[in-house]
């Protein structure tokens, strides 16, 4: 095994065994269950995914894999650790679905504890307010603040690992890409109250089909779209971010009804705002507990766990 010593049988002198820190984040990883399953990937079954994860355990000593009801629970040392594995499997032709990253807690002396992080941020002075507002909403504790030699402001925070989920992309947007941030594991603390949802609701496809410019124009009035015209969608797929806090089902495959009346103003070419395209890390940061990320060699699709809108409403 990794860390064991190969020594002389007559005089074995083992080296100290490597101590690997416990995982801090866990994700569900299982076979794709969407209506488009099996269309883009070469390896799609639970057994094929399990064999690939077991192969990864041979070289990735910081990874842990447990059997779940359908798929697997994969634990690692952070978002980057898990996203590298997901991207590697995707490029190898695997098709699967991923749940929202969850913090791995521990029980010590009968008390549930969660991992704690020290966050070090360096940012221009004009963006300090935006950084402090975002971290305040995540219940981060400011430990130190000073101005570095280069004129930038340095901030040191302590916060639970779960508060880091989605933080990097948010701060990169808020600071126009000028922020430098690093985090270090700082041990464990008693688990605190749940954080409120910081994201708005989502726009959800009402029925399956191909997205039309006419319908997407209406969707863009409701919020920000993540798909373009001509994209194949299915009911329950997330196609955008709502301006409001609640989720909204919307028909994005509806065609414009033809009439006998024509005018140069009403029949002009539809002008759509280019869609927002998420990276793998941004998708993992975006999804909530009732959502999944569909990963294939060709596509990344956001979706609800329950695709049926009637059943979704009853679960709330």
VORO-842504 format. One record per residue: residue in one letter; y, x, z of N, C-alpha, C, O in turn. Coordinates in steps of 0.05 Angstrom, whole numbers, plus 32768, in hexadecimal, padded with zeros to 4 digits. Atoms other than C-alpha are relative to their C-alpha. Layout:
BEGIN
aYXZYXZYXZYXZ;...
//
This chain:
BEGIN
x7FE880118000800080008000801980128000801880298007;x7FE67FF28000804980147FF880078009801C80067FF9802F;x7FF97FF67FE6805D804180327FEA800E800F7FEF801C8022;x80177FF27FF48017805980447FFE801D7FF6800780237FE0;x80017FE48006800880A380457FE480087FF67FD080008002;x80197FF4800A7FD280C6801B7FFE801C800C800F802D8007;x80027FE77FF17FBA810080477FE4800B80007FD17FFF7FF6;x801A7FF27FFD7F82813180547FEF7FF180147FF87FEB802A;x801180107FEE7F48810B80727FF9800F80197FF58002802E;x80077FF07FE87F38814480A280188003801380158007802B;x7FE87FFC7FEF7F80814A80BB80167FED7FF7802A7FF57FEC;x7FEC801380097FA6810980AC80198001801180197FFE8029;x7FE680007FF27FF0810D80BD80127FEB7FF180207FF37FDE;x7FF18014800F800F80CB80A7801E8002800480288009801A;x7FE380037FFE805980C4809880077FE5800B7FF77FD2800A;x7FF8801B7FF58080808C80BA7FFF7FEB7FEB80087FEF7FD4;x800280178013807380498099801C7FF57FFA802C7FF3800D;x7FE6800B800780AE802D807380047FE5800E7FF27FD4800E;x7FF9801A7FF480D17FF4809880127FF17FED80297FF97FE8;x7FF08010801380EA7FBF8068800C7FE980107FFF7FDA801E;x7FF280167FF2811E7F8F80837FF77FE57FF77FEF7FE27FDF;x800A801B8006810C7F46808580127FF37FEB802A7FF87FEA;x7FF0800E801481237F1A804B80157FEE800D80117FE48023;x7FEB80117FF581637EF2805480047FE67FF0800F7FD37FFA;x7FFE8018801181607EC0801A7FE57FF87FF47FD580097FEE;x8019800A800B81297E947FFF80067FEB7FEB80197FDB7FEE;x7FFD8014801581237E6B7FBF7FE57FF47FFA7FD080007FFD;x8018800D800B80F17E397FA47FFE80087FE2801280077FD4;x80057FF8801B80D37E517F627FE67FF37FF77FD17FFA8002;x8018800E800880A27E247F3D80017FF97FE380147FFF7FD5;x80028007801C808C7E0A7EF980167FEC7FF8801E7FDB8009;x7FEB8011800A80C07DE67ECF7FF67FE37FFF7FE07FDE7FF4;x8008801C800080BD7D9A7ED880147FEE7FF080137FD67FF3;x7FED800F801080F57D857EA97FF37FF47FE87FDE7FFC7FE0;x800A800B801980EB7D5A7E6A7FFD80147FEA7FEF800F7FD6;x80017FEC801580F57D997E417FED801780077FEE802C7FFA;x80127FEB7FF780BE7DC17E647FED80087FE97FE57FF87FD9;x80137FF5801380927DEE7E3A800A80057FE47FFA800C7FD3;x7FF67FFE801B80C07DF07DFE800C801C7FFA800F80237FE2;x7FF27FE7800580E17E347E077FF28018800D7FF8802F8006;x800C7FEA7FF280B47E5E7E357FE380047FF77FD67FF17FEE;x801C7FFA800780717E817E297FEE7FFC80187FD77FF48015;x801080027FE880597E817E72800D7FEA801180237FED801B;x7FF380187FF380647E3D7E947FF07FF580177FFB7FE48026;x8010800C7FEC802B7E2E7EC48004800D801B800E8023801D;x7FFD7FF57FE580297E377F0F7FEF801980047FF8802C8011;x80117FE97FFE7FEF7E687F09800D80197FF3800C802F7FFE;x7FF47FE9800E80147E947ED78018800A800F801D80228011;x7FE97FF87FF080537E947F027FF6800E8019800280238021;x800B7FF37FE880297EA57F407FF6801B7FFB7FFA802E800B;x800A7FE5800780077EDF7F1D801780147FFD8015802B8004;x7FE97FEE8004804A7EFB7F09800E8008801B8016801F801E;x7FF47FFA7FE680657EF67F507FEE801480107FF98025801E;x80127FED7FF280277F197F6C8003801C7FF48001802F8003;x7FFB7FE6800D80327F517F3A8019800C800A801B8025800E;x7FE67FF67FF6807A7F577F527FFD800B801C800B801E8023;x80037FF77FE480637F5F7F9A7FF5801C80027FF880298016;x800B7FE57FFF803F7F9F7F88801580167FFF8010802C8009;x7FEA7FEC800380817FC37F7A80197FF8800F802A800A8014;x7FE7800A7FF480B67F987F9C7FFB7FFB801E7FF37FE58025;x800980017FE480AC7FA67FE680127FEE8011800A7FE68027;x7FEF80127FF180E77F7B7FFC7FFC7FE37FFB800A7FD28006;x8004801B800980CB7F3C7FDD7FE97FF380107FD680018018;x8015800F7FF280A17F0680007FFB7FE77FEF800E7FDA7FE6;x800880178010807B7ECE7FDC7FED7FEE80117FD97FF8801B;x801180147FF2805D7E8F7FFD7FFA7FE97FED800A7FE27FDC;x80088017801080377E567FDD800F7FE7800A80107FE28022;x7FF4801A7FF9805D7E137FDB7FEF7FEA7FF57FD97FEF7FEA;x80108017800A80457DCD7FC87FF980037FE27FE37FFF7FDA;x80047FFD801D804F7DD97F7D8003801D7FF77FF380277FE8;x7FF97FE48008806E7E1E7F757FFE801380177FEA80148026;x80017FEB7FED80807E577FA2801C8003800E80307FFB8003;x7FE77FF97FF280B47E6B7FD78002801E7FFF7FF2802C800A;x7FFB7FE3800480D07EAF7FC5801780098011802D7FFE800F;x7FEC7FF67FEE80F77ED57FFA8008801D7FF97FF7802D7FF2;x7FF67FE5800781237F127FED801880088011801F7FFA8024;x7FEB7FF47FF0815C7F3C8007801C7FF77FF8803080037FFF;x7FE6800A800881947F147FE780007FF47FE47FEB7FF47FD7;x7FFE800D801A81AC7EF07FA97FFA80147FE97FEC800D7FD6;x80047FEC801681AC7F307F7E7FE280067FFE7FD780087FE8;x801D7FF97FFF81647F417F937FF07FEA7FF27FDF7FF07FE1;x800F8016800C814B7EFC7F7F80087FFB7FE37FF77FF57FD2;x7FF78005801B81757EF47F407FF580157FEC7FF0800F7FD5;x800B7FEB8011815B7F377F247FE37FF87FF97FDB7FFC7FE2;x801C8009800681137F1C7F2B80007FE97FED7FF07FE87FDA;x7FFF8017801281267EDA7F0A800680087FE47FFA7FFE7FD1;x7FF87FF7801B81487EFC7ED07FE980107FF27FE5800D7FDA;x80167FF1800C810D7F2C7EC67FEA7FED7FF67FDF7FF27FE1;x80158013800880DB7EF27EC480097FF07FE87FF97FEB7FD6;x7FF5800F801781087ECC7E947FFD80107FE67FF680057FD2;x80017FF08018810B7F067E637FE380067FF87FDE800C7FE0;x801C7FFC800780BF7F0D7E667FF37FE77FF57FDB7FE87FEE;x800B8018800D80B67EC67E4C7FF77FEB80137FEA7FD8800B;x800880147FEC80AD7E9F7E8D80147FE98000802C7FED7FFC;x7FF080187FFE80C77E587E947FFA7FF3801B7FE37FED8021;x8004800A7FE580D27E3B7EDA80197FF3800A802E7FF37FFC;x7FE9800C7FF481027E177F088005800D801B7FF280158029;x7FF87FF27FE781287E337F4480117FED801180227FDE8006;x7FF080107FEE81457E107F8180178010800C801A80288006;x7FE97FF27FF381837E217FA97FF7801580147FE580108023;x80077FEB7FEC81807E627FD180047FF5801C80197FE98022;x7FFE80087FE481737E54801B7FFE801880127FEF802B800C;x80017FEA7FEE817E7E8280557FE6800080107FDD7FEB8019;x80197FFD7FF081407E9C807980088005801D8014801A8023;x7FF97FFD7FE381497E9180C47FE8800A800F7FD1800C8005;x80167FF77FEE811F7EAA80FE80047FF3801B80197FEB8023;x8000800C7FE5810D7E9081437FFD801780147FE980268013;x80017FEC7FEC811C7EBF817D80077FF4801B801C7FE9801F;x7FFD800C7FE581137EA981C680067FE37FFE80157FD8800E;x7FFD801C8003810F7E6281AE801A7FF77FF380207FDF7FF2;x7FE78006800D81527E66818A7FFF80077FE27FF6801D7FDB;x80007FFB801D81597E60813E801880127FF9802F800B8000;x7FEB7FED800781817E9B8123800180037FE27FED80017FD4;x7FFC7FFB801C819E7EA880DE800D801B7FFB801B8025800C;x7FF47FE6800681B27EE980BB801E80007FFF802A7FEC7FF6;x7FE37FFD7FFE81F97F0280C4800880177FED7FF9802A7FEA;x7FF77FEC801382217F2A8091801C800A8008802D7FFA8012;x7FE57FF57FFE825D7F598096800B80027FE37FFF80107FD3;x7FF48001801B82897F4C8059801A80107FFF802C800C800F;x7FE87FEE800382BB7F818043800D7FFA7FE580007FFC7FD0;x7FF18009801882F07F6A8011801980127FFC802780188010;x7FE77FF3800783277F917FED800C7FF17FE980007FED7FD4;x7FF38012801383597F677FC7801E800580008029800C8014;x7FE37FFE800183A27F6A7FAF800D7FED801380027FD78018;x7FF280107FEB83D47F4E7FE180057FE37FF780057FD18008;x7FF9801B800983E67F127FB57FE97FEC80017FED7FD47FFF;x801780128000839F7EF77FB97FF37FFD801C7FDE7FF1801F;x800B80017FE583947EFF80047FFE7FE3800A7FEA7FDC8017;x8000801C7FF783A67EB680127FE97FF07FF57FDC7FE18003;x8017800E800C83727E9C7FE17FE68008800C7FD47FF78010;x80197FF67FF4833C7EC87FFF7FFD7FF5801C7FE77FEC8024;x8001800A7FE4834D7EB380477FFA7FE280007FEC7FD98012;x8005801D8001834D7E6980347FE37FFA7FFA7FD77FE98007;x801C8005800783087E6D80147FED800880167FDA7FF9801C;x80117FF77FEA82E97E95804C80047FEF80197FF17FEC8029;x7FFC80127FE983097E6880807FF07FE67FFD7FE57FDC8011;x80118018800582E67E2C80607FE3800580057FD47FF3800A;x801C7FF97FFC82A57E5280677FFB800A801D7FE580158023;x80027FF97FE382B17E5F80B27FFB801E80047FED80268017;x80027FE37FFC82B67EAB80A980148009801580297FFD8017;x7FEF7FF67FEB82D47ED380E2800C801A7FF77FFE802E7FF2;x7FF27FE8800883097F0680D0800080148017800A800E802D;x80027FEB7FEC82FD7F4780F6801680157FFE801F80218012;x7FED7FEA8004832E7F7780D7800F7FFB7FE680047FF07FD2;x7FEF8002801883687F7780A48014801680018023801A8014;x7FEC7FEA800283927FB2808D800580067FE37FF67FFD7FD1;x7FF97FF8801B83B37FCF804F7FF5801C7FFB7FFA802F800A;x800B7FE68007838E8008802D801580127FF3802C800A7FEF;x7FED7FEC800B83AF8047801080097FF77FE480207FFE7FDC;x7FF88008801B83AF80287FCA80127FE77FFF801A7FDF7FEA;x7FEF80177FFF83D87FEC7FE27FF17FE680017FFD7FD18006;x801080187FFE839F7FBA7FE17FFA7FF8801D7FFC800A802F;x800680097FE5838D7F90801D7FE2800080047FD37FF67FF3;x801C7FFF7FFA834A7F9C803E7FFA7FED801780077FED802B;x800880157FED83287F6380647FE3800580087FD2800A7FF7;x801C7FFE7FF782E97F67808F7FF97FE7800F80077FDF8022;x8009801A7FF582C57F26809F7FE38002800B7FD480138002;x801B80057FF882877F1280C57FF97FE37FFA80097FD18001;x8007801B800882637ED580AA7FE27FFE7FFC7FD580127FF6;x801D80038005821C7EB880A37FFA80047FE3800B7FFF7FD2;x80097FFA801B81F57ECA806580037FE77FEE800B7FEA7FD7;x7FFF8018801181F47E81804D801D7FFB7FF780217FED7FE3;x7FE48004800882417E82804A800780127FE8801B800D7FDB;x7FFB7FEE8017823C7EB980157FF77FF37FE680007FFC7FD0;x800B800D801982187E8B7FE380177FF57FF080267FE37FFA;x7FEB800A801282487E7F7FA9801B800D8005802E80067FF7;x7FE67FF57FF882807EA87FCA800A80137FEB802280127FE4;x7FF67FEB801282837EE27F99800D7FF47FE780237FFD7FE0;x7FF4800B8018828F7EB87F5B80197FF08005802C7FF17FF5;x7FE8800E7FF982C27E8C7F7E801780138004802D800E7FFA;x7FEB7FED7FFB82EA7EC87F968008800F7FE7802080167FE4;x7FF87FF3801982E77EEA7F5380137FEF7FEF80257FF97FE3;x7FEE8012800E83077EAC7F35801B7FFE800E80307FFF8001;x7FE880037FF1833A7EA47F6C801280187FFF802B80168001;x7FF07FE7800083507EED7F688003800C7FE4800C80237FE1;x7FFE7FF8801C834D7EF27F1C7FF1801A7FFB7FF9802B7FEB;x80127FEA800583157F257F208009801A800D7FFE802F8007;x7FF57FE87FF4833C7F577F4B7FF38007801B7FF9801C8026;x800B7FFB7FE583127F527F8B7FE980147FFF7FDA80157FEB;x80177FEF7FFC82E27F877FA37FF37FF8801A80007FF8802F;x800C80097FE782AF7F6E7FD67FE3800B80027FD5800D7FEF;x801A7FF67FF982717F897FF87FF77FF4801A80087FEE802B;x800A800C7FE782447F6D802E7FE98011800B7FDA801D7FFB;x80157FF17FF282157F8D80617FF37FED801480017FDE8021;x800E80107FEC81E07F6D808C80098009801C800880218022;x7FF67FF97FE581FA7F6A80D47FEF7FF380167FF97FEE802C;x8012800B7FEC81BE7F4D80F87FFE7FE27FFE80007FD67FE9;x8005801D7FFF81B37F05810F80127FF48015801B80018028;x7FF2800F7FEC81D97ED081357FF47FE480017FE57FDC7FF0;x8009801B7FFD81CB7E8A814E80097FEF7FE980217FF17FE1;x7FF98010801781C97E59811480167FEC800680157FDE801A;x7FE980127FFC820B7E33810E7FFC7FE67FF17FE77FE17FE5;x8001801A800E821A7DEE80F1800080047FE2800980197FD8;x80017FFE801D820F7DE080A8801C80007FF4802E7FF47FFE;x7FE78000800E82477DEF807880037FE87FEE7FEF7FDF7FE2;x7FFC8017801282667DB580527FFF80097FE3800380217FDD;x80017FFA801C825E7DB28007801C80067FF6802E7FF67FF7;x7FE67FF7800982977DDA7FE980047FF97FE3801B7FFB7FD9;x7FFF8006801D82887DC57FA180057FE27FFC7FFD7FD2800C;x7FFD801C8008829D7D857F7F7FE67FF47FF67FD280037FF4;x8018800D800B826A7D537F647FFC80097FE3800C80187FD8;x80077FF7801B82497D5D7F217FFF7FE87FEC7FFC7FD17FF5;x80048013801682467D387EDE7FE380027FF77FD980187FF1;x801D8000800681FE7D237ECF7FFB7FF07FE780057FDA7FE4;x8007800F801981E17D0F7E8C7FF17FE780077FDE7FE78017;x800C801A7FFA81CE7CC57E8D7FE67FFC7FF17FD47FEF7FFB;x801880048010819B7CC77E557FFB80187FEE800D80297FEA;x80077FE9801081777CF87E28800A7FFE7FE3800F7FE87FD9;x7FF68000801C818F7D0D7DE3800F80197FFA800B802E8007;x7FF07FE9800881C07D3C7DC1801D7FF9800680277FE47FFE;x7FE580057FF882067D427DDE80127FFE7FE78010800E7FD5;x7FEE80058017823C7D277DAE801D8007800880248005801F;x7FE47FFA7FFA82857D3D7DA8800F7FE8800C80207FEB801D;x7FF280187FF6829C7CF57DB37FFB7FFB801E800E7FF5802C;x800680057FE482787CEF7DF6800A80178012801380138028;x7FF67FE97FF0828A7D367E0D801E7FFF8004802880098018;x7FE380037FFC82D37D267E0280067FEE801880197FF48027;x7FFD80117FE882CC7CEE7E357FF8800F80198005800C802E;x80097FF17FE982A57D1C7E64801580148009801880198021;x7FEC7FEC7FF982DC7D517E6180187FF3800E80278001801C;x7FEB800D7FF1830D7D1D7E7B7FF87FFC801D80097FF8802E;x800A80047FE482E17D157EB97FFE801B800F7FFD801B8028;x80047FE67FF282D97D607EC77FFC80167FEC800680167FD6;x80057FE8801082C17DA37EAC7FE37FFE7FF57FD17FFA8004;x801A8002800C82877DA47E7A7FF3801C7FFE800080307FFB;x80107FE78002824F7DD87E797FEF80017FE77FE080147FE3;x800F8001801982317DC47E3680137FFB7FE980297FF27FEC;x7FF080048019824A7DC27DEE7FF37FE97FF07FDD7FE17FF5;x800B8015801282417D8D7DB87FE8800B7FF27FE880227FE9;x80197FF7800D81FC7D907D997FEB800A80137FD58010800A;x80137FF77FEC81DA7DA47DDA7FEC7FEA80077FF57FD3800B;x801580137FF881987D817DE980007FFD801E7FFD8010802C;x7FFF80057FE3819B7D607E2E7FEB7FEB80077FE07FDD7FF6;x801280147FF6816E7D347E59800D7FF28018801F7FFD8025;x7FF5800F7FE9817C7CFF7E8E7FFC800F801A7FE68019801F;x80027FF17FE8818B7D207ED0800A801D7FFE800C802B8012;x7FF67FE5800481A57D617EB2801E80018007802D7FEE8000;x7FE37FFD7FF981E87D7A7ECE800E800C7FE8800780217FDE;x7FF27FF7801882197D817E94801D80088007802B80117FF5;x7FE57FF87FFA82597D8F7EBA80077FFC801D7FF67FF3802D;x7FF680037FE582837D8F7EFA80147FEA800180277FEA7FF2;x7FEE80177FFD82A57D4F7F10801A8009800E801A801B801E;x7FE77FFB7FF282EE7D4F7F2680007FF6801C800F7FFF802D;x8002800C7FE682DA7D257F617FE9800B80107FD9801B8005;x80147FF57FEF82AC7D337F9B7FE47FF47FFC7FD080008003;x801A800D800482757D027F867FF480077FE58003800E7FD2;x800E7FFD801982417D097F4F80067FE87FED800B7FD27FF7;x7FFA80168013824C7CE07F0F7FEC80037FE97FEA80187FDC;x80118002801882197CCB7EDA80117FF97FE880217FE77FEA;x7FEF8005801782367CCD7E957FEF80037FE67FDD80147FE5;x800F7FFF8019821B7CC07E4F800E80137FEC8024800E7FE3;x7FF57FEC801282277CFE7E247FF380007FE47FF980127FD4;x800D8001801A81FB7CEA7DE980097FE87FF07FFE7FE27FDA;x7FF78018800E82217CAB7DD5801080087FE7802280197FE8;x7FF17FFC8019823A7CA97D8D80177FED7FFE80177FD8800A;x7FE980128004827D7C8C7D787FF87FEA7FEE7FEC7FEE7FD9;x80078017801182757C467D5D80117FFF7FE7802980037FE8;x7FF28002801982867C3E7D14800E7FE57FFC80027FD18003;x7FF28019800682BA7C0A7D00800B80017FE3800A80157FD6;x7FF48001801B82DB7BF37CBF801C800B7FFF802780107FEA;x7FE47FF77FFE831F7C0A7CD88000801F80017FF0802B8010;x7FFD7FE3800183337C537CC9801D80078003802F7FF97FF8;x7FE47FF67FFE83717C7A7CDC7FFE801F80037FEB8029800E;x80007FE27FFF83847CC47CD780018009801D7FF7801F8023;x7FFD7FF77FE483937CC77D227FE67FFC800F7FDE800D801F;x801780067FF083547CA67D3D7FE6800D7FF67FD480118005;x80187FF4800B83217CC77D0E8002801E7FFC7FF380297FED;x7FFD7FE3800283397D0E7D167FE9800F800E7FD98003801C;x80157FF07FF4830C7D477D2C80048002801E801B80068027;x7FFE7FFE7FE382FC7D477D778005801C80087FF6802E8000;x7FFA7FE57FF6831A7D837D9A7FF58002801D7FFF7FF5802F;x800D7FFD7FE682EE7D997DD58007801B800C800A802F7FFE;x7FFC7FE77FF182FC7DCD7E0A7FE5800F80007FD180028006;x801A7FF27FFF82C77E047E067FF37FFD801B80007FFE8030;x800E80047FE782927DFA7E3B7FFF801980118001802F8007;x80047FEA7FED828A7E257E797FE3800880007FD27FF78004;x801C7FF68001824B7E507E727FFB8011801980098025801D;x80067FF27FE7822D7E677EB47FEB80167FFB7FDA80147FEA;x80157FEC7FFF82067EA77EBF7FEA7FF780147FED7FE38021;x801680067FED81C57EA77EE7800A7FFF801C80047FED802B;x7FF67FFF7FE481E87EBB7F2780137FE9800680127FDE801C;x7FED80177FFC821E7E867F1D7FF07FE680037FF87FD48012;x801180187FFE81E87E517F137FF47FFE801C7FF47FE88028;x800C80007FE681C57E657F5480157FF98016800F7FEB8029;x7FEA80067FED82087E627F7980087FE27FFE80127FD78012;x7FF5801A800582197E1E7F5A7FEE7FE9800C7FF97FD68017;x801180167FFA81DC7DF37F6A80007FF9801E8003800B802F;x8002800A7FE581D67DC87FA97FE37FFB80077FD180007FF7;x801B80047FF781997DB47FD17FF07FEC7FEF7FD87FEE7FEE;x800E8015801081897D787FA4800080077FE27FFC7FF57FD2;x7FFF7FF8801C818E7DA17F647FEE80187FFB7FE58025800D;x80127FEA800881647DD37F3D800D800F7FE8801E80047FDA;x7FF87FF0801781707E0A7F0A7FE780037FEE7FD3800F7FF7;x80167FFC801381427E077ECD8004801A7FF08019801D7FE3;x7FFD7FE5800C81367E4E7EB37FEB80037FEA7FD380007FEF;x80127FFB801681187E5C7E6F800A801A7FF2802180227FF7;x7FF67FE8800E811C7E9A7E4180197FFB7FEF8027800E7FE9;x7FE98006801181517E767E1880177FF1800E802D7FF28005;x7FEC80117FF481767E487E4880008001801E7FEC8008802B;x7FFC80067FE381917E3C7E8E800B7FE4800280227FDF7FF9;x7FF7801C7FFE81967DF27E9E80027FF8801D7FEF7FFC802D;x7FFD800C7FE681B17DD27EDD7FF77FE380007FFC7FD57FEC;x800A801C800081907D917EF27FFD7FF7801D7FFE80068030;x8006800C7FE681847D617F2C7FE2800180057FD380007FF2;x801D80017FFA81417D647F507FF57FE67FF77FDF7FE57FEB;x8009801B8008813A7D197F4680107FF87FE780297FF57FE8;x7FF280068019814A7D097EFE80077FE37FFD801B7FDD7FEF;x7FFB801D800281487CBD7F0580197FF9801080197FFD8028;x7FE780067FF1818F7CA57F187FFC7FEB801680087FEC802B;x800580157FEC81747C677F3D7FF3800C80197FFB8005802F;x800D7FF37FE981477C917F6980128013800F801180158027;x7FED7FEE7FF4817E7CC37F7580137FF1801380197FFB8029;x7FEE80107FEF81AC7C8C7F917FF17FF780197FFE7FF6802E;x800F80097FE981757C737FBF7FFB801680147FF78011802C;x80057FE97FEF816A7CB97FDB801880078011801680158025;x7FE87FF97FF281B27CBF7FF280027FF0801A80167FF48029;
//
